[in-house]
Amino acid sequence: MNGKHITKLGFENKAIGLALAAANVREGTGAGRSEVLAELKSVQANPQAYTAGGVYAELAAHLLEQHAQTEAKRGAALHASPLPYRVWGEDLIEPGARAQMDVAMRLPISRDGALMPDAHVGYGLPIGGVLATENAVIPYGVGVDIGCSMMLSVLPVKANDLSVDGAKSLLLKHTRFGAGVAFEKRERDDHEVLHEGTWHSQNILRHLFDKAATQIGTSGSGNHFVEFGTLTLPQADVGLEAGEYLAILSHSGSRGFGAQVAAHFTGVAQKLHPNLDRAAQKLAWLPLDGEDGAAYWEAMNLAGRYALANHELIHARLGRALKVTPLAQARNSHNLAWKQLVNGQELIVHRKGATPAEAGQLGLIPGSMADPGYLVRGRGNADALASASHGAGRQLGRKAAANTLNKKDVQAYLKQRGVTLIGGGIDEAPQAYKRIQDVIARQSDLVDVVAEFRPRVVRMDTGSEDV
């Protein structure tokens, strides 16, 4: 048996090698050429029947992947009009974000969606967009910073017992910010996520492991932060008595590892859909039952666990330095996709800058470097796909903020609210964001507020122009 016999059957590219390898195995067991050719034709006609195991299983799996890709390309045309979807805080949302969500709801794979009150323009799916798709995952529907997330630790310390200088010293010593930054090797913490076998399952994960291990326990640039502040709990909840507590709040993601995973699989998805409408090119998707979709799903979830590991190490370092154990903690991811039942059907729910808010689920919605954030409990609103906002949301883009905001005004805003800032660019100024109180007010049917967090000492990466 040789490649010519296989090619005559209509096999192409990688399938030729897989078919030939399987044929050689069969001939080695005594099967005749005509018998093997008949078997290959049968695999070609019904690959699903051969996926359970046996000599033809790998070939069958590849043929199914090819079929899925072909079907995906055929279905790449957008619907003429978007599916209906609910919008919260419509008066707070810029037209560009609505336009992006409209395009997302025209995808042939889209089944449901919602737009949160902090929504603003992003790449592909708007920030604050929630999109449910059938058997497909959109890398840019998750976002570049895969697994970007929040974490809160409530400490057994009175709110004012840690001085400003003490908080500054702790943050400068025990946190790191910015692209490519890391702790010195002797200072670096270990975490169980680095010992997962998943890192060895794909070439890209093996390639990025050293980067992830080096940057573990650190934060990126932009709007990532670690801050000490006062948590006010108006009534007993989350295992705590009512009162004021010193707390740590952090916003961080999956660092350079997650960004490179996003870039790689976005490229794969776009090659899969070369003729996708130009308006939707950044919404290119991967069939979840295909090889590439399964690989992205595995990498995405690893990036989500890695991002939460960064938070855990940040909070653990600060807790050790203070010689305290947190009384309570909460965390949530807000750049991820989940398998979720929607009207009885399992769909893939993308939350790009949106907080999971199933009934009873705790979540964290921050404001800005000088405005309060909130510990919330989800109400499980089905129209919102059990989601809420992930923050206040930008009302000025980074360039617009840097070009229009006055440094003295920003400093006065911080001083008035008693906030001490380490780093932080003017592009992250409070005035660049919507009022968090307005955003929270627009989603009272999505979440209940459990507690308010007011920042006191905030550390961020340095911006193009520090405040």
N, C-alpha and C positions, 0 to 999 in steps of 0.2 A: 504494500500500500504506500503510495506517495502523495505529495501535495496536489498533483494534477487530478488524481481521482477525487480528492476532497473538493477542489475548486469547481469541478464539473457539477457537484451537487448544489453549488450556489453559496457555499460558505465563503466568508470574506474576512480579511485582516486577522485579528486575534483568534477568531473562531476556527480558522484553518489549522493553526498550531494545536489548539485544544482538541479538535476533531482527530487530527493525525495522531496525537499522543494516545487518545483513547482507543483508536483503531489498532495501533501497534500493541497495546495491552491485550486487546481481544484476540488479535492474531497469535499472540504469544500463548494464549490458552487453547489454541487449536481451531478457532473460528475461521471459516473461509472468507475470502474477499467479498463475495456476493452477500453473504450473511451480514458482514460488518457494514457494508454499504446500505443494506436494507435497514439496519438498526440506526444508522446515522440519519437516514431519511425520516425515520420515526421520531427521533429526537428533534429534528428540525420542525416536524409538523406539530409536535406536542411536547415542548420542553418541560412544561410544568410536571409532567408525569415522571420525569427523571431526576428531579431535584432532591428527592429524599435521600439518595445515596447511590453508590455504585460507580462504575467506571465513567459514566457519562454525566455525572452530577455537575462537575465544574463547567462543562460545555453547556449544559442546560441552563445553568445560572447565568452564564454570559449571554446566551441567546435571549433570555427573558429581559436582561438589562438592555440589550439592543432594541427589543420590542418596546420597552418602556420609553426609551429615548425617542424612538420614532413617533410614538403616540404623543409624546410631549411636544415634539416639533409641530405635529399636525394640529395640536390644540393651542398653538401659541397666539392665535388671533384674539384680540381683546373683544369683549362684548361691546355692543354699541352704547350702552348706558350702564352706570354703576348699579350694583345691588343696593337696596336701601340699607342705611346704617344709622345708628343713633349718635348724636353729638352732645356732649356735656360742655357747658360754658361757651356756647357758640359765639357770644359777644366778645370773648377773650381771644379767639382764634383767628390768625391771619388767613387771608384767602389762599395763599400758597399751600398751606397745610391741608386745607380742604381739597384743593386741586390734586394734591398728591394722593390723598385718601381715595378720591374718586377714581383715579387710575388704578389703584390697588384693588378696588371693588369691581373693576371691569375684567380682572384676570380670569381666565377660564377655570382656574383651580380655586377661586375664592368662593366661600359659602356664607360668611358672616363677618361682621366687623363693628368697630366702635371707635370714637375719637374722644380722648380725654381733655379736660379743660386746660391742661398745660401744653397742649399740642402746638408745635411749630415746625417749620420746614426742616427736613433731614435729607439723607440720601435714600432714595427709593421710598420706603414707607416713612411717613412723617414721624418725628419724635412725638410720643403720646398716641401713636396709632396701635390699635389692636386688630389683628387680622386672623381669621380662621380659614384654613385651606384644607382641601381634601387630598390626602396622600401626597403632600408636597411640602417642602421646607424651603424658605427663601432666605439665603444668607444675609442679605441687606434688610430683610424683615426682622432679623434679630439685631443687627447692627455691627459696627466695627469692633466696639469694645464688648465682646461676648461676655455675658455674665456680670456686667456692671451691676453693682449691688450696694446695699446699705447694711449697716450693723450698729446696734445700740447696746451699750453696757451700762447698767445702773449700779452705782458703787455704794458701799456702806460708809459713805462719807458725807458730811453736811455740805450743802451747796457752796458755802463760802469758806470752807476750811482749807481749800487749795488756793494759794495766792496766784496772782497773775504771773509773777516771776517764776513761781514753782511750775505752773502749767506750761509756760514757754520753755523752760529748761527741759521738761519731760518730753515735749513734742520735738524739740530740736535734737535731742539725744536718741530718741527711740522711733522716729519716723523718717522715711525717705520719700522724696517726690521727684518726678520728672522722667522724661524719656530716657531709657537706658540706665537709670540709676539702680544701685544695689547697695546693700550693706557690705562691709568688708567681710571676706570669707570667714574670719575668726568670729565675727559677730552674727553670722547668719543662722537663722533658726531652721530646723527641719520640720516637715509636716507629712502626715501619712499620704496626702494626695500625690507626693512625689514618688511614692513607692508602688503606685498602681501599675498593674500590667498593661493598662490601656496605652501607656506611652510607647509600647513596643508593637502596637497593632497596625500602625501606619507609618509610612516613610516620613510624612510631614511631622508627625508627633515625635518620632525619634529625633528628627532634625532639630526640633524646637525645644527639646527637653532641657538642654544646658541653659538656654535663655530663661526658661521658666524657673529652673532651680536657682539660678543666680539672682533673679528678681523677686523671689518669694518674700512675702511680708512687706512689700513696698507699694507705693501708690503712683499713679500716673500724673499727667499734667491736666490742664483745663479746669474742669469743675470738681475734680477730686479733692477731698479734704479729710482731715482728722481734727476734731475739736473737742475741747472740754466745755461743758455748759451745765445749765440748771434744768433738770427735768421736774416739772410740776404735775403731780398726780392729784387731781381734785377729789377722787374718792378711791377707796381700796380696790386694787385690781392687779392683775399679773403677779399675784403672790406678794404684793407690797401694800403697806399701809399708806393712806393718803399723806401727802406732804411734798417737800422739796428734797431732791437728791442731786449729788454730783453725778454726772454721766459723761460718757464718751460716745460721740457719734462719728461714724466714718462713711465715706463714699469712695468706692474704689472698684477696680475691675480686673481684667485678666492680663493687663500689661501688654508687652510686645508679642507675647505668645498668642493671645486671643486675636490681636489685630492681624497677624500674619495668617492665622487660620481663616479669618473672614476674607482676606484678600484672595487667598488661594481658591477657596470654594466659590467665591463670587465669580472668579475667572472661569472655573469649570462650568458653572451654571450658565454664564453668558455664551460660552461656546456651544452649549447644548441647545440654545435658543437664538441662533444667529439672525433670524428674521423677526424677532420679537419687536413689536411697535416701539419706536424710539422713546416714547414717553414712559415706557415700562421697562427699559433695558436694565435698570438697577433693581428690578423686581424679578429678575430671572430666577427660576426655581429648580430644585432637584427632586425627582420622584423619590419618595421615601422608601419605596420597595426596590429601588435600584441600588447598585453598588456605590455610586457617588453620594446619593442621598443618605444611605446608611453610614457611610464614612463621615460625612459632615455631622450627622446627628451624634455620633460617638464623640467626635472632636469638640462639638459645641458643648455637650454635657460635661466633658472633662474640663473645658475652659470655665464653665459655671462653677464647678467644684473648686477649681484652682482660685478663682476670684474670691470665693467665700473663705478659702484657706488664708488668703492675704489678710482679710479682715480679722480672722481668728488670731493670727500671729501679731498683728498690730495691737489688738486689745489685750492679748496675753502679755506682751512686753510692757505695756503701760500699767497693767494690773500688778505685775511683778515688781515694777519700780515703786509703786505705791504700797506694796505689801498688802494688797486686798484681793478678795475674790468677789466677783460681781454678784449682786443680789438677784438680778434678772437680766436676760438678754433677749434681743429680737433681731431678726435679719430677714432680708428678702432680696431676690434678684429682680431686676427690671429690664434686662436686655436678654431675653431668652425665648425659646419656643417650648411649649408643653403639649403633650397629648391630653385632650380634654373631651369629655362628652358634651356635645352641643345638640340639643333637641334629640337625644338618643343616639346620635352618630358620633363616632370618634373622629375628631378633627385635630389639626395642628394649629394651636393658638399661638401666634407670634405677639409678644409684647415688647415693642421697641420703645423704651422709655415709658413703661406702664407697670404699675404695681399689682401683683396678684391679690385679689380681694374676695376669695371664697368666704362664705358665711363663717364667722368666727376666726378667720385667719388674721394674724397680726402683720402689720406692714409699717414702713417708715416713709414719710413724705417730707423731705427737707424744704426749706425756703431758700435763703441765700446766705452769704457769709455773715450777714448781720441781722437776718430775720428769722423768726422761729421756724422750727420743724415740728412734725407731729407723729406721735405713735398712734396708729389707727387700727381699727378692727373691721374686717370686711363684712359686707352685708350680702354678698353672693348675688348681686344683681345680674340676672341672665341677659338682659339687653346689653350690658356692658361686658359680656363674657366674663363676669366675675373679675373685673379689673377696676383700677383707679389711677389717678395721676401718679407720676413718679417724683414730682417736685413742683416748683412754681412755673417753670417753663420760661424760655427767653422771650422778651419782647423786642430786644435789640440783638442783632447778630454780633459776632465778636469784632469785626471790623468797624461796624457802626458804633458800637460801644466805645471802642478805642478812639474813634475819630470825633465823637460828640460829647462824651462825658468829661466833666471837669474833675481833676484829681482832688482839688480842695473840697469840692462838694461831697465826694465819696468819703474822704477822711472825716468830714464833719458828720456824715451819716453814721459812720462807725462809732465815733466818739459819743454821739448822742445816745447810742444804744449800748454803750459800755463794752464794745467789742475790741479786742486786741488782735491784730492780724499779723501773721508771719507769712511773707510771700504774698501771693495773690495778685493777679494782674487787673488792670482797670477793665479789661474785657469780661471779668467775672464780678464786676461791681453790682451791688444790690439793685441799682437803677436799671441794669440790663435785663432784669427779670420782672415778671408779672408779680403783683402782690399776692403772696401766698394765702393770705386770708380770703381774697376773692376766689382763688382756685379751690380752696377747701369748701367755701360756701356753695360752689356750683356742683359739688358731688356729695351732698348730704345723704343721697339715696344709695351711694356706693360704699361709703365707709362711715363709721362712728369714731369720733376723736376720743382717744383714751387718755393721752397726756400731751403736754406741750414741752418742747425742748427749746431753750434759749441759749444760743452760743455766747461764750465769754472769751475764749482764746482759740483762735482758728489758725491752722496751718494748711497752706496750699503750695503748689509749685509757683515759682516766680513767673510772671507773665511778661509780655513784650514791654510793658511799662508797669512796674509795681505801683500799688496804691500807696 
